[in-house]
């Protein structure tokens, strides 16, 4: 039982709420106020259906579009202290992985009985208000599963990517487009099963944080995201791999009404995604397959050379092709040092 000190009524209610809470929502935000305004209302509706209290921890990575002000207004409308804002100062760590780690650490301080963490990004929505309750129920019935996501969909109802299999050398060597065409990174064919509550689920190597409900125990056992090596891209992929090694496999629920769609909104983080992807994926594969490093790098040199030769004629007519060509030259130059200079170019 959580001890509540003798304070005025307002603060006593806040502390009581924290003591009763079991779930913390972890949200990263960076100049996406328009998405936040859509994501939060459906989240609050879903949280209200849970049989226990919850908190929302929003990490803002330095937004200048009014996102912080919007969250501060939400906090004012939350008399029980349900919503909390974590901010950074200039030159402080503010990557996606840093945000997740700092928000979870803050949630652990706020919630003494923290049991679940819901990684819920700004481009998520719960159109099905019972989906989150279904995920909590599933994990209650399946104590060997470390986390569960959803077969997410876009605003138009079409299904979109919810995860992938653990990355392999071949899919990386042939490139993202070819790997997509060949379905090399697709999740293994789902083997749908029914849990005791009748929910349809399947194992999945990696479930993206869009959204993903995990046990705090799985986070504690596997450790936080590796923000140093995987600040943006593959941070959730690498964490799911370590969680699996710690005995906490992931799963996915086949439930309708869970949205992952940014509506075409592109953040500043997205501008260097290709560069960050190559750096992070090479690091991840070197950890998984340390003896394949030389062969993999040779294959990457060959791919980058072919890409450059194909892009050269198009670059005379297309600005997009010229940008892609520049990116491939940067990758070719950075591959010698395992793309370690990519973030500084």
SULFENSUL-V129024 format. One record per residue. N is the residue number from 0. RES is the residue in one small letter. SS is DSSP state (H for helix, E for strand, L for the rest). PHI is phi in radians with two decimals (none if undefined). D_CENTER is the distance of its C-alpha to the mean C-alpha in whole Angstrom. Layout:
N/RES/SS/PHI/D_CENTER
N/RES/SS/PHI/D_CENTER
This chain:
0/x/L/none/33
1/x/L/-1.51/32
2/x/L/-1.41/34
3/x/L/-1.90/35
4/x/L/-1.16/37
5/x/L/-1.40/39
6/x/L/-2.28/38
7/x/L/-1.22/39
8/x/H/-1.05/37
9/x/H/-1.06/34
10/x/H/-1.23/33
11/x/H/-1.11/34
12/x/H/-1.15/32
13/x/H/-1.10/29
14/x/H/-1.14/29
15/x/H/-1.08/30
16/x/H/-1.07/27
17/x/H/-1.10/25
18/x/H/-1.19/27
19/x/H/-1.50/26
20/x/E/-1.18/23
21/x/E/-2.24/21
22/x/E/-2.19/17
23/x/E/-2.16/15
24/x/E/-1.57/12
25/x/E/-1.97/10
26/x/E/-2.25/9
27/x/E/-1.68/9
28/x/E/-2.42/12
29/x/L/-2.61/14
30/x/L/0.96/17
31/x/L/-2.34/15
32/x/H/-1.04/18
33/x/H/-1.06/19
34/x/H/-1.31/16
35/x/H/-1.01/16
36/x/H/-1.13/19
37/x/H/-1.59/18
38/x/H/-1.33/15
39/x/H/-1.19/17
40/x/H/-1.00/20
41/x/H/-1.17/18
42/x/H/-1.12/16
43/x/H/-1.07/19
44/x/H/-1.10/21
45/x/H/-1.19/19
46/x/H/-1.13/19
47/x/L/-1.15/23
48/x/L/-1.56/24
49/x/L/-1.37/22
50/x/L/-1.44/25
51/x/L/-2.56/24
52/x/E/-1.36/23
53/x/E/-2.62/20
54/x/E/-2.25/18
55/x/E/-2.07/16
56/x/E/-2.00/15
57/x/E/-1.86/14
58/x/E/-1.67/13
59/x/E/-1.81/15
60/x/L/-1.59/15
61/x/L/1.84/18
62/x/L/-1.10/19
63/x/L/-2.20/22
64/x/L/-1.84/22
65/x/L/1.63/23
66/x/H/-1.08/19
67/x/H/-1.09/20
68/x/H/-1.11/24
69/x/H/-1.10/22
70/x/H/-1.13/20
71/x/H/-1.09/23
72/x/H/-1.18/25
73/x/H/-1.08/23
74/x/H/-1.07/24
75/x/H/-1.10/27
76/x/L/-1.56/27
77/x/L/-1.98/26
78/x/L/-1.12/29
79/x/L/-1.66/27
80/x/L/1.18/25
81/x/L/-1.30/22
82/x/E/-1.94/20
83/x/E/-2.33/19
84/x/E/-1.99/18
85/x/E/-1.93/17
86/x/E/-2.12/18
87/x/L/-2.15/19
88/x/L/-1.64/23
89/x/L/-0.92/23
90/x/L/1.31/23
91/x/L/-1.51/20
92/x/L/-1.06/17
93/x/L/-2.50/14
94/x/L/-1.23/12
95/x/H/-1.03/8
96/x/H/-1.14/8
97/x/H/-1.02/12
98/x/H/-1.07/10
99/x/H/-1.06/8
100/x/H/-1.10/11
101/x/H/-1.18/14
102/x/H/-1.19/13
103/x/H/-1.15/13
104/x/H/-1.07/16
105/x/H/-1.15/17
106/x/H/-1.08/17
107/x/H/-1.13/19
108/x/H/-1.24/22
109/x/H/-1.35/22
110/x/L/-2.03/21
111/x/L/-1.09/24
112/x/L/-1.85/23
113/x/L/-1.00/19
114/x/L/-2.07/19
115/x/E/-2.26/15
116/x/E/-2.18/12
117/x/E/-1.86/10
118/x/E/-1.45/6
119/x/L/-2.28/8
120/x/L/-1.53/7
121/x/L/-1.15/10
122/x/L/-1.70/11
123/x/E/-1.85/11
124/x/E/-2.61/14
125/x/E/-1.80/16
126/x/L/-1.32/19
127/x/L/-1.69/20
128/x/L/-1.16/21
129/x/L/-1.73/21
130/x/H/-1.13/18
131/x/H/-1.12/16
132/x/H/-1.04/20
133/x/H/-1.09/20
134/x/H/-1.17/17
135/x/H/-1.09/18
136/x/H/-1.05/22
137/x/H/-1.05/20
138/x/H/-1.17/19
139/x/H/-1.12/22
140/x/H/-1.49/24
141/x/L/-2.15/22
142/x/L/-1.16/22
143/x/L/-1.56/22
144/x/E/-1.66/18
145/x/E/-1.48/15
146/x/E/-2.88/13
147/x/E/-2.48/13
148/x/E/-1.98/11
149/x/E/-2.39/13
150/x/L/-1.34/15
151/x/L/-1.21/13
152/x/E/-2.40/16
153/x/L/-1.53/17
154/x/L/-1.05/19
155/x/L/-1.47/22
156/x/L/1.62/21
157/x/L/-1.31/20
158/x/E/-1.21/18
159/x/L/-2.34/15
160/x/L/-1.17/13
161/x/L/-1.97/10
162/x/E/3.11/10
163/x/E/-2.74/13
164/x/L/-1.39/15
165/x/L/-1.03/15
166/x/L/-1.05/16
167/x/L/-2.08/20
168/x/H/-1.16/22
169/x/H/-1.11/24
170/x/H/-1.10/21
171/x/H/-1.31/20
172/x/H/-1.16/24
173/x/H/-1.47/25
174/x/L/1.77/22
175/x/H/-1.12/19
176/x/H/-1.15/21
177/x/H/-1.13/24
178/x/H/-1.09/21
179/x/H/-1.17/20
180/x/H/-1.07/24
181/x/L/-1.52/24
182/x/L/1.04/21
183/x/L/-1.29/21
184/x/L/-1.75/17
185/x/L/-1.07/17
186/x/L/-1.01/16
187/x/L/-0.97/20
188/x/L/-0.88/22
189/x/L/-1.06/21
190/x/L/-1.86/24
191/x/L/-1.16/23
192/x/E/-2.22/25
193/x/E/-1.93/26
194/x/L/-1.49/25
195/x/L/-1.14/28
196/x/L/-1.66/27
197/x/L/1.48/27
198/x/L/-1.44/23
199/x/E/-1.51/23
200/x/E/-2.53/20
201/x/E/-2.64/19
202/x/E/-1.17/18
203/x/E/-2.64/15
204/x/L/-0.97/14
205/x/E/-2.20/11
206/x/E/-1.99/9
207/x/L/-1.19/5
208/x/L/-1.42/3
209/x/L/-2.54/6
210/x/L/-1.64/7
211/x/E/-2.48/8
212/x/E/-1.74/11
213/x/E/-2.17/12
214/x/E/-1.32/15
215/x/H/-1.10/15
216/x/H/-1.08/18
217/x/H/-1.15/16
218/x/H/-1.12/14
219/x/H/-1.14/17
220/x/H/-1.24/18
221/x/H/-1.59/16
222/x/L/1.59/15
223/x/L/-1.24/13
224/x/L/-1.12/10
225/x/L/-1.46/13
226/x/L/-1.23/13
227/x/L/-1.30/16
228/x/L/-1.59/16
229/x/L/-2.32/12
230/x/L/-1.15/11
231/x/L/-2.20/9
232/x/L/-1.33/9
233/x/L/1.17/9
234/x/H/-1.11/7
235/x/H/-1.33/5
236/x/H/-1.12/9
237/x/H/-1.13/11
238/x/H/-1.16/10
239/x/H/-1.07/10
240/x/H/-1.12/14
241/x/H/-1.19/15
242/x/H/-1.09/14
243/x/H/-1.07/16
244/x/H/-1.12/19
245/x/L/-1.48/19
246/x/L/1.61/20
247/x/L/-2.13/17
248/x/E/-1.26/16
249/x/E/-1.75/14
250/x/E/-2.49/15
251/x/E/-2.35/14
252/x/E/-1.74/17
253/x/L/-1.60/19
254/x/L/-2.13/19
255/x/L/-1.40/20
256/x/L/1.46/19
257/x/E/-1.97/15
258/x/E/-1.76/14
259/x/E/-2.31/11
260/x/L/-2.78/13
261/x/L/-1.53/14
262/x/L/1.06/17
263/x/L/1.52/18
264/x/L/-1.30/17
265/x/L/-2.01/16
266/x/L/-1.53/15
267/x/H/-1.06/16
268/x/H/-1.06/13
269/x/H/-1.24/14
270/x/H/-1.11/17
271/x/H/-2.05/17
272/x/H/-1.06/14
273/x/H/-1.09/17
274/x/H/-1.13/18
275/x/H/-1.11/15
276/x/H/-1.04/14
277/x/H/-1.11/18
278/x/H/-1.09/18
279/x/H/-1.22/15
280/x/H/-1.16/16
281/x/H/-1.11/19
282/x/H/-1.08/18
283/x/H/-1.12/16
284/x/H/-1.22/19
285/x/H/-1.18/22
286/x/H/-1.27/20
287/x/H/-1.30/21
288/x/L/-2.27/24
289/x/H/-1.07/26
290/x/H/-1.52/29
291/x/H/-1.73/28
292/x/H/-1.02/27
293/x/H/-1.15/30
294/x/H/-1.12/30
295/x/H/-1.09/27
296/x/H/-1.16/28
297/x/H/-1.12/31
298/x/H/-1.13/29
299/x/H/-1.22/27
300/x/H/-1.03/30
301/x/H/-1.12/31
302/x/H/-1.10/28
303/x/H/-1.07/28
304/x/H/-1.11/32
305/x/H/-1.09/32
306/x/H/-1.09/29
307/x/H/-1.11/31
308/x/H/-1.11/35
309/x/H/-1.30/33
310/x/H/-1.44/32
311/x/H/-0.96/35
312/x/H/-1.08/37
313/x/H/-1.24/35
314/x/H/-1.14/34
315/x/L/-1.27/37
316/x/L/-1.95/37
317/x/L/-2.24/33
318/x/H/-1.17/31
319/x/H/-1.12/28
320/x/H/-1.14/29
321/x/H/-1.13/31
322/x/H/-1.12/27
323/x/H/-1.11/26
324/x/H/-1.11/29
325/x/H/-1.03/28
326/x/H/-1.06/25
327/x/H/-1.20/26
328/x/H/-1.13/29
329/x/H/-1.09/27
330/x/H/-1.13/25
331/x/H/-1.06/28
332/x/H/-1.19/29
333/x/H/-1.45/26
334/x/H/-1.08/26
335/x/L/-0.98/29
336/x/L/-1.83/27
337/x/L/1.03/24
338/x/L/1.08/23
339/x/L/-1.13/23
340/x/L/-1.63/24
341/x/H/-1.02/22
342/x/H/-1.20/20
343/x/H/-1.76/23
344/x/L/-1.65/25
